[in-house]
Each structure stands twice: as structure tokens, then as C-alpha cells.
Amino acid sequence: MDVVDVLRQGVGVALKLGGPILLLSMLVGIIVAIFQAVTQIHEQSLSFVLKLLVVVLVLLVGGEWMLETLLDFSRYLFTLM
């Protein structure tokens, strides 16, 4: 039963850390796709650069919290050993 709890918590941590990055990059991708459809500009690098900027900004803003969450989970795993 303990292994299932650790796996469940690991998946929760992964979703908590990856969720904001994935959601914001998907939102930017949708907005850029709508903009490209309206203006008929089909430049692939535009979408990539904007998504990259969003990911970097999310990491700069929430990086400390993400690192602390990962460290807390790692400490928890080491206490279980």
C-alpha cells in the first residue's frame, strides 16, 4: 500500500510542476493559431518563439516554488528509505 501512495504522490507532484507550463504553452499555441488563421500568416517560428518565451517566464516566476516542491518530495522519499 505504501508503494501506491508514493506513486500517487509522485504523479501529483509531476502534474503540479508540469501543469502550469503545459497549460500556458497550450493557451499561447491556441491564441497564435487563431491569430495566424485570421491574418493568414503561417510562420512556424512565431508559435515556437512565443511558447518558448512563456515557458521561460513561467520558470522564472514559479521556479523557486517548483524547486521547493521537488525538494520536499525528494526529502519525503529519502525519509521513507
C-alpha positions, 0 to 999 in steps of 0.5 A: 500500500505504501508503494501506491501512495508514493506513486500517487504522490509522485504523479501529483507532484509531476502534474503540479510542476508540469501543469502550469507550463503545459497549460500556458504553452497550450493557451499561447499555441491556441491564441497564435493559431487563431491569430495566424488563421485570421491574418493568414500568416503561417510562420512556424517560428512565431508559435515556437518563439512565443511558447518558448518565451512563456515557458521561460517566464513561467520558470522564472516566476514559479521556479523557486516554488517548483524547486521547493516542491521537488525538494520536499518530495525528494526529502519525503522519499529519502525519509521513507528509505 
